[in-house]
Amino acid sequence: MAEGGIIVTQPSPWSIRRYEPGDEEQILRLFRKVFGRERSLAHWQWKYRDNPEGAQIFVAVTDAGEIVGHYAGIPVRVTVDGAPRIFSILCDNMVEQDYRQGLKKPGISTSLLARMTQDYGGNDRAAVMYGFPTPEIMRMVQRLNEFSPHHAVRLVRSVDGEPRVTSRQRIVNLWRQVRYPVRQVDRFDAGVDRLWERCRDEMRVAIVRDARYVNWRYADCPDVTYRLLQAGGTMGFPVLGIAVLRLGRIDEAVACLMDWLVPCGAKGAADQLLGRCLEEARLAGMKEFRAWLSPSSPWRRYFLDQGFQAGETDFIGVRSFTPAVPFELLDAYWFYTMGDSDVY
């Protein structure tokens, strides 16, 4: 086809295959072209190669060997009513501009997702797959791939100036600091494994938040410096709770509570952890504090009582591959935080 005397050729055919070692350079180049920003090799290796649960990656390749499409899943261990399962977080869906088609046609994006669900979805594989699509993509996957929308409501509050504290409050705070000391750590130790064992039965559906997972997810991330906060865990006392904080996101002066693991009823530890998070956000110049806590979370009411309000809704596209984990169970009882998303 000729346009203004220039010969324009149609894209060559493509096929889909699993990731092979050595694909990283082309995948990172595609990421830069599609999203307009850099992603380091260290990030890719941490996110996929070094994930303790492995990786699920498909690419679309032309006859000439050029990678023009990519879709990946991040498997995570989950407990569902006490039973171990694997969920997969779908992410990094990208297609070269010249190879995109309308959403009504079976193009590269839908074909990649179909291979992901076909090869990795199943009762003995990924019992559930979920991702964070745009509204347009959500409509497409609902129609073609049996995904259902779950509504994750943000909890938000402003980061106030330095609070006024009465003499009585100051005494109470000093007592709490002694009983529930909060400190920043570089990594979580085995005390978090014991904390998870205390908390797991309080959540019907949740990612296994043991030390192996939270260290990989936060401490080992090469691109973001998370604040890992821990209540207790000193002088022979058990770990009473943890919180993970991200200060700033892209160009927003926003503090995000990425993770929160505190046993039900441990209000003293929760007060100290949340207070430290808000203080860290204030000192860093953040304007807003955000969190995800599902309606079934025992801590949602607590956060609302601390001045948080329901904000915007983020959509999670969810597909279950087994009757043992129905969407209705997830919709009602799934415990998740912002760290369970594809934002790294």
ZICOR-V643463 format. One record per helix or strand of 3 or more residues. SS is the DSSP state (@ for helix, = for strand). FROM is the first residue (numbers start at 1). TO is the last residue. If there is no record, write none. Layout:
BEGIN
ss: {SS;SS}
from: {FROM;FROM}
to: {TO;TO}
END
This chain:
BEGIN
ss: {=;@;@;=;=;=;@;@;=;@;=;@;=;@;=;@;=;=;=;@;=;@;=;@;@;@}
from: {14;24;41;56;67;83;97;108;128;135;148;167;182;190;205;211;227;239;252;267;288;300;309;323;327;338}
to: {18;35;49;62;80;95;99;120;131;145;158;179;185;202;207;219;232;249;262;283;292;305;320;325;333;340}
END
